[in-house]
Amino acid sequence: MRITAFLVIGLLPLFVPCLYAAEVSVVVLRGHRNGANSAAFSNDGKKVVATSEDGFIRIWNADTGELLQTLRGHTSNVRSAVFSPGDHAVVSTSNDDTTRIWNAETGEEQQMWQDASYLTSVLFSPDGRKIVLTGYTGARIRNVQTGADLPLAGHTKAVLSAAFSPDGTKIVTASEDGTARIWDAESRRELQALQYPAIFHSASFSPDGTKVVTASNDHTAQIWDAASGKTLQTFRGHSHWVCSAVFSRDGTKIVTASCDKTVRLWDADSGRELQKLEGHTGAVWSAAFSPDGKRIVTASSDNSVRIWDVPSATILLE
């Protein structure tokens, strides 16, 4: 279903009373019977994959909203799923303590591993040869062909998410221990520990790999210099936990998702809030840009996934 709304973006400084707003077209993807946990575009931007507490993974056409596939096999809450680099496969992890790889076209399960620990996220490496798993016992790199695991050792509490740098040479992990750690993907050596007095829900790299953006339970998101570990920018405005934060593909914007039911778009350099996307009626667990940066996909506890088409702001009133 497609809906259209006008969203208030903000006021200019006190003596310039201009109201900014944007007409936002939203495609609502329905089908999950319980809360949606994660959503991500395919690498070509043509599809969306989403996971849910109902135990199913669903793949939609990102343009029409048509349901293309329902991946069945998990027996509990599916926490995370993403496409492989070539979009031919999907990897997922669930509270049923399994990690599975699926054929994205047919929906057939191709591979399954039994995992002993409670897992929180999974993703492919840029070359598709490895996956990184995070969970209550830490993070590890798995060889897709052999199933062999190598740990990323250092976190002292649950690791909630991970991301590769675009060139695949580094990994960043976000943890409840108040650190986001950057690792050499080959040697697994810790390169940097980003320290913060809060829980990190997510961490991901900028397109050039020089920065990291994190989402925290103190209602903020942060940009860090990946080499020095210095905080470069802090985004304030959410009234509840920030559950995810990612860069746009050109590195100029950040999108954040929050338990306050909103999604917000920010200027990465200035930290200025550009837009607040409202419409979800439950916590928003994840938000991600399309490859071309023109759309955002979100997953919420209100059982829905939404694709937002957000054009540039226009002046409506002077």
Secondary structure, DSSP 8 states (H G I E B T S, - for coil): -EEEEEEEEEE-STT---EEEEEEEEEEE---SS-EEEEEE-TTSSEEEEEETTS-EEEEETTT--EEEEE----S-EEEEEE-TTSSEEEEEETTSEEEEEETTT--EEEEEE-SS-EEEEEE-TTSSEEEEEETTEEEEEETTT--EEEE---SS-EEEEEE-TTSSEEEEEETTSEEEEEETTT--EEEEEE-SS-EEEEEE-TTSSEEEEEETTSEEEEEETTT--EEEEEE--SS-EEEEEE-TTSSEEEEEETTS-EEEEETTT--EEEEE---SS-EEEEEE-TTSSEEEEEETTS-EEEEE----EEEE-
